[in-house]
Amino acid sequence: MAAPSAPRPPRPRKEPQPLVIPRNAAEEQRLRLERLMRNPEKTVPIPEKLNEWAPRPPPEFVRDVMGSSAGAGSGEFHVYRHLRRREYQRQDFMDAMAEKQRLDEEFQKKLERNKMIAEEQTAKRRRKR
């Protein structure tokens, strides 16, 4: 049999916290900040950025090719419906990515234009001095 170990010291009791239900987003934020500031030395968990959703790539080899002949089974409609839904999702994703890329390029051009205008202004003021 195992030898009896030394008795453990009693755990320190935590004082009960009152239950506070936040009424709005600002109050919830305040409560979170107060909780974080109770122990400032403790590290704060910062969640990592979630990866964007991307559709599955289309299969390289399609085994069940649907034919146009009559007499398809009752389950074929559901298979077709799922394939069509997946394809529409993939097309929507590609359209959204193209739009995002276009907006990013426009933003970069706008930044460059603003930078050039600011440089011209500072050069003009520099010449005046």
C-alpha atoms as one frame of an Amber mdcrd trajectory, in Angstrom:
protein
   0.000   0.000   0.000   1.077   3.553  -0.560   2.324   5.555   2.354  -0.009
   8.319   3.477   1.196  11.647   2.153   1.414  14.838   4.142  -1.881  16.675
   4.465  -2.304  19.468   1.966  -2.673  23.019   3.205  -6.168  24.400   2.668
  -6.707  26.347  -0.519  -7.126  30.086  -0.156 -10.760  30.988  -0.592 -11.689
  33.378  -3.367 -14.161  36.000  -2.391 -17.373  35.557  -4.361 -17.746  37.985
  -7.249 -21.131  39.650  -7.743 -22.888  38.609 -10.933 -22.926  41.567 -13.314
 -24.829  41.340 -16.557 -23.664  43.958 -19.087 -26.456  46.038 -20.546 -24.607
  47.232 -23.634 -21.366  46.745 -25.538 -19.543  49.564 -23.719 -20.293  48.031
 -20.332 -19.142  44.613 -21.541 -15.887  46.173 -22.763 -15.433  47.931 -19.400
 -15.933  44.660 -17.511 -13.374  42.890 -19.682 -10.843  45.663 -19.157 -11.393
  45.587 -15.396 -10.859  41.833 -15.394  -7.636  42.206 -17.375  -6.352  44.985
 -15.121  -6.854  42.961 -11.921  -3.605  41.180 -12.739  -1.524  43.351 -15.110
   1.472  40.944 -15.104  -0.620  38.147 -16.586  -0.232  37.704 -20.345  -3.247
  38.607 -22.442  -4.438  36.011 -24.955  -4.663  37.639 -28.378  -6.581  35.497
 -30.857  -4.907  34.955 -34.187  -6.552  36.110 -37.379  -8.814  33.449 -38.804
  -8.037  32.316 -42.308 -10.565  33.273 -44.928 -12.908  30.589 -46.121 -11.926
  29.106 -49.446 -13.903  26.568 -51.445 -12.577  23.095 -52.008 -10.744  22.832
 -55.320 -12.626  20.936 -58.018 -11.743  17.245 -58.230  -9.039  16.278 -60.698
 -10.850  13.131 -61.766 -14.640  12.918 -61.800 -15.825   9.347 -61.342 -19.606
   9.698 -61.588 -20.175  11.690 -64.744 -23.839  12.435 -65.216 -25.205  11.452
 -68.558 -28.116  12.996 -70.381 -29.927   9.707 -70.887 -33.335   9.095 -69.397
 -33.821   6.928 -66.357 -31.657   8.705 -63.814 -32.145   7.458 -60.269 -34.076
   9.349 -57.627 -30.870  10.363 -55.837 -29.257  11.965 -58.881 -31.142  15.224
 -58.441 -29.656  15.726 -54.985 -26.150  14.966 -56.256 -26.653  17.474 -59.074
 -28.025  20.056 -56.661 -24.995  19.764 -54.353 -22.571  19.980 -57.259 -24.341
  23.055 -58.594 -24.358  24.727 -55.153 -20.640  24.054 -54.719 -19.871  25.459
 -58.168 -21.906  28.618 -57.474 -20.046  29.073 -54.172 -16.734  28.703 -55.988
 -17.732  31.284 -58.621 -18.972  33.721 -55.952 -15.688  33.291 -54.074 -13.658
  34.000 -57.221 -15.779  37.093 -57.963 -15.347  38.360 -54.394 -11.577  37.815
 -54.537 -11.356  39.684 -57.868 -13.381  42.573 -56.421 -11.191  42.668 -53.312
  -8.051  42.699 -55.450  -9.467  45.524 -57.595 -10.302  47.586 -54.506  -6.823
  46.974 -53.062  -5.212  48.172 -56.296  -7.415  51.287 -56.342  -6.485  51.999
 -52.734  -2.760  51.642 -53.467  -3.092  54.007 -56.454  -4.934  56.514 -54.282
  -2.211  56.299 -51.627   0.483  56.893 -54.251  -1.450  59.864 -55.670  -1.891
  61.378 -52.191   1.804  60.847 -51.472   2.780  62.617 -54.704   0.456  65.554
 -53.930   1.924  65.852 -50.424   5.471  65.764 -51.859   4.591  68.513 -54.350
   3.142  70.654 -51.558   6.211  70.246 -49.344   8.542  70.953 -52.292   6.580
  74.109 -53.080   6.790  75.273 -49.444  10.483  74.378 -49.364  11.127  76.630
 -52.380   9.262  79.498 -50.699  11.583  79.417 -47.644
